[in-house]
């Protein structure tokens, strides 16, 4: 097995209100980067604080506001970002203030990374998964409001994540259940879907999450999470993004029904993913980490590629320390 600390390329979820023994082993022995908490892990402020302190690594959460808020009852109830976007037309600093106050509450509970904000555009009224999670139907507004939210969240000491690249807004399928398809051409995608992500990159966002969507104009074969042309050719080379690329959950049916864990890790690494999320089953987390080692050992993933990913993840941790010390970088 490779002697590289490839567990650092993974964050995972687990069941229960305390850290299971198997999860601790993955964090300590496999050196996983950290964990993600869901409602199933949250009971009270004291319990969450104690749980977060017990996790030897970065602790993350999906705390967007509206219907995606894992900490309801523990943190301030923030309305959906659609409402924040509407109010921000009158008060342009509101997204920054919301991001900053949310960040302070997350930091107080011991969190390090928030998988927010959604930088998708609310262009499809039949979208079952984005909708009011988006700031607006206007790409300029999503870009402005989302980048200010990122600035606020990170100023409070919490790493932000712009999602879901290259844009999940104009789909009519939930990627938790099946593989959505975006049929727009390259010009439309460049001017609409990608605009908010350019703003997020300019704002210094710490991470960008991939979308489990197929975009034939950009890659007719692989979903964005597994696409070298989308993650490396477009996001890295054309948009100039240098931060961490994190996958959406590998257990979502859009990809899990089509690829094995080993293939997801192989294709994801080759595409340009630096950090993988495995959000529920600990056995699958261990399987994914073992797969990464085997892929490097067998020469199916170049050592150079995983060293690049490990370097970006290390910079993420350094960036987190800078944020916590009041220096946004």
LINPETA-V840136 format. One record per residue. N is the residue number from 1. SS is DSSP state (H for helix, E for strand, - for the rest). PHI is phi in radians with two decimals (999 if undefined). BURIAL is 1 if it has 16 or more other ideal C-beta (glycine too) atoms within 10 Angstrom, else 0. Layout:
BEGIN
n: <N:N>
ss: <SS:SS>
phi: <PHI:PHI>
burial: <BURIAL:BURIAL>
END
This chain:
BEGIN
n: <1:2:3:4:5:6:7:8:9:10:11:12:13:14:15:16:17:18:19:20:21:22:23:24:25:26:27:28:29:30:31:32:33:34:35:36:37:38:39:40:41:42:43:44:45:46:47:48:49:50:51:52:53:54:55:56:57:58:59:60:61:62:63:64:65:66:67:68:69:70:71:72:73:74:75:76:77:78:79:80:81:82:83:84:85:86:87:88:89:90:91:92:93:94:95:96:97:98:99:100:101:102:103:104:105:106:107:108:109:110:111:112:113:114:115:116:117:118:119:120:121:122:123:124:125:126:127:128:129:130:131:132:133:134:135:136:137:138:139:140:141:142:143:144:145:146:147:148:149:150:151:152:153:154:155:156:157:158:159:160:161:162:163:164:165:166:167:168:169:170:171:172:173:174:175:176:177:178:179:180:181:182:183:184:185:186:187:188:189:190:191:192:193:194:195:196:197:198:199:200:201:202:203:204:205:206:207:208:209:210:211:212:213:214:215:216:217:218:219:220:221:222:223:224:225:226:227:228:229:230:231:232:233:234:235:236:237:238:239:240:241:242:243:244:245:246:247:248:249:250:251:252:253:254:255:256:257:258:259:260:261:262:263:264:265:266:267:268:269:270:271:272:273:274:275:276:277:278:279:280:281:282:283:284:285:286:287:288:289:290:291:292:293:294:295:296:297:298:299:300:301:302:303:304:305:306:307:308:309:310:311:312:313:314:315:316:317:318:319:320:321:322:323:324:325:326:327:328:329>
ss: <-:-:-:-:-:H:H:H:H:E:E:E:-:-:-:-:-:-:-:-:H:H:H:H:H:H:H:H:-:-:-:-:-:E:E:E:E:-:H:H:H:-:-:-:H:H:H:H:H:H:H:H:H:H:-:-:-:E:E:E:E:-:E:E:E:-:-:E:E:-:-:E:-:-:E:-:-:-:-:-:H:H:H:H:H:H:H:H:-:-:-:-:-:H:H:H:H:H:H:H:H:H:H:H:H:H:H:H:-:-:-:-:E:E:-:-:-:E:-:-:-:-:-:-:-:-:-:-:-:-:H:H:H:-:-:-:-:-:H:H:H:H:H:H:H:H:H:H:H:H:H:H:H:H:H:-:-:-:E:-:E:E:E:E:E:-:-:-:-:-:-:-:-:-:-:-:-:-:-:E:E:E:-:-:-:H:H:H:H:H:H:H:H:-:H:H:H:H:H:H:H:H:-:-:-:-:E:E:E:E:-:-:E:E:E:-:-:-:-:-:-:-:-:H:H:H:-:H:H:H:H:H:H:H:H:H:H:H:-:-:-:-:-:E:E:E:-:-:-:-:-:-:H:H:H:H:-:-:-:-:H:H:H:H:H:H:H:H:H:H:H:-:-:-:E:E:E:E:-:-:-:H:H:H:H:H:H:H:H:H:H:H:H:H:H:H:H:-:-:-:-:-:H:H:H:H:H:H:H:H:H:H:H:H:H:H:H:H:H:H:H:H:H:H:-:-:-:-:->
phi: <999:-0.93:-1.52:-1.28:-1.39:-1.24:-1.05:-1.17:-1.57:-2.36:-2.17:-2.49:-1.87:-2.72:-1.67:1.81:-1.63:-2.37:-1.36:-1.17:-1.00:-1.10:-1.15:-1.11:-1.07:-1.13:-1.27:-1.56:-1.47:-1.54:1.08:-0.98:-1.11:2.95:-2.30:-2.09:-1.73:-2.20:-1.00:-1.16:-1.82:-2.11:-2.18:-2.68:-1.08:-1.11:-1.10:-1.14:-1.06:-1.14:-1.07:-1.08:-1.18:-1.46:-1.62:-1.43:2.90:-1.27:-1.98:-2.14:-2.81:-1.66:-2.17:-1.72:1.87:1.13:-1.36:-1.89:-2.55:-1.27:-1.93:-1.00:1.54:-1.86:-2.16:-0.98:-1.35:-1.67:-1.19:-0.99:-1.11:-1.03:-1.21:-1.09:-1.10:-1.11:-1.21:-1.21:-1.13:-1.73:-2.33:-1.15:-1.58:-1.03:-1.04:-1.09:-1.11:-1.12:-1.06:-1.17:-1.18:-1.09:-1.07:-1.09:-1.17:-1.13:-1.10:-1.08:-1.55:1.68:-1.47:-2.10:-2.38:-2.00:-1.38:-2.73:-1.71:-1.24:-1.89:-1.28:-1.79:-1.42:-1.66:-2.14:-1.12:-1.66:-1.26:-1.46:-2.09:-1.75:0.90:-1.31:-1.31:-1.49:-1.21:-3.00:-1.53:-1.73:-1.04:-1.12:-1.20:-1.03:-1.09:-1.19:-1.23:-1.15:-1.19:-1.22:-1.07:-1.02:-1.03:-1.18:-1.05:-1.30:-1.12:-1.44:1.74:-1.98:-1.16:-1.78:-2.48:-1.48:-2.46:-2.12:-1.26:-1.64:2.29:-1.85:-1.23:-1.74:-2.13:-2.14:-2.28:-1.49:-1.20:-1.17:-1.93:-2.75:-1.59:-1.27:-2.23:-1.80:-1.75:-1.20:-1.41:-1.05:-1.12:-1.06:-1.09:-1.08:-1.53:-1.87:-1.04:-1.43:-0.98:-1.11:-1.25:-1.05:-1.14:-1.10:-1.11:-1.11:-1.37:1.44:-1.02:-1.26:-2.61:-2.28:-1.66:-1.36:-1.86:-1.46:-2.32:-1.71:-2.18:-0.98:-1.14:-1.79:-2.80:-1.34:-1.90:-1.88:-1.04:-0.93:-1.03:-1.97:-1.79:-1.12:-1.17:-1.47:-1.41:-1.67:-1.08:-1.58:-1.19:-1.34:-1.40:-1.45:-1.54:1.31:-1.30:-2.03:-1.48:-1.43:-1.71:-1.99:-1.33:-1.20:-0.97:-1.21:-1.58:-1.21:-1.13:-0.95:-1.99:-1.14:-1.39:-2.01:-2.41:-1.27:-1.00:-1.07:-1.17:-1.10:-1.20:-1.08:-1.16:-1.10:-1.09:-1.15:-1.27:2.28:-1.21:-1.78:-2.46:-1.83:-1.79:-2.23:-1.61:-2.42:-1.56:-1.13:-1.09:-1.26:-1.07:-1.08:-1.07:-1.17:-1.14:-1.07:-1.09:-1.05:-1.06:-1.13:-1.10:-1.24:-1.04:-1.48:1.34:-1.38:-2.18:-1.08:-1.00:-1.00:-1.14:-1.28:-1.15:-1.07:-1.11:-1.07:-1.14:-1.19:-1.14:-1.10:-1.15:-1.05:-1.16:-1.14:-1.06:-1.12:-1.09:-1.12:-1.08:-1.15:-1.58:1.48:-2.09:-1.23:1.58>
burial: <0:0:0:1:0:1:1:1:1:1:1:1:1:1:0:0:0:0:1:0:0:0:1:0:0:1:1:0:0:1:1:1:1:1:1:1:1:0:0:0:1:1:0:0:0:0:0:1:0:0:1:1:0:0:1:0:1:1:1:1:1:1:1:1:1:1:0:1:1:1:1:0:0:1:1:0:0:1:0:1:1:1:0:1:1:1:0:1:0:0:0:0:0:1:1:1:0:1:1:1:1:1:1:1:1:1:1:0:1:0:1:1:1:1:1:1:1:1:1:1:1:1:1:1:0:0:1:0:1:1:1:1:1:1:1:1:0:1:1:0:1:1:1:1:1:1:1:1:1:1:1:1:1:1:1:1:1:1:1:1:1:1:1:1:1:1:1:1:1:1:1:0:1:1:1:0:0:0:1:1:0:1:0:1:0:0:0:0:1:1:0:1:1:1:1:1:1:1:1:1:1:0:1:0:1:1:1:1:1:1:1:1:1:1:1:0:0:1:1:0:0:1:1:1:1:1:1:0:1:1:1:1:1:1:1:0:0:0:1:0:1:0:1:1:1:1:1:1:1:1:1:1:0:1:1:1:0:0:1:0:1:1:0:1:1:1:1:1:1:1:1:1:1:1:1:1:1:1:1:1:1:1:0:1:1:1:1:1:1:1:1:1:1:1:1:1:0:0:0:0:1:0:0:0:1:1:0:0:1:1:0:1:1:0:1:1:1:0:1:1:0:0:1:0:0:0:0:0:0>
END
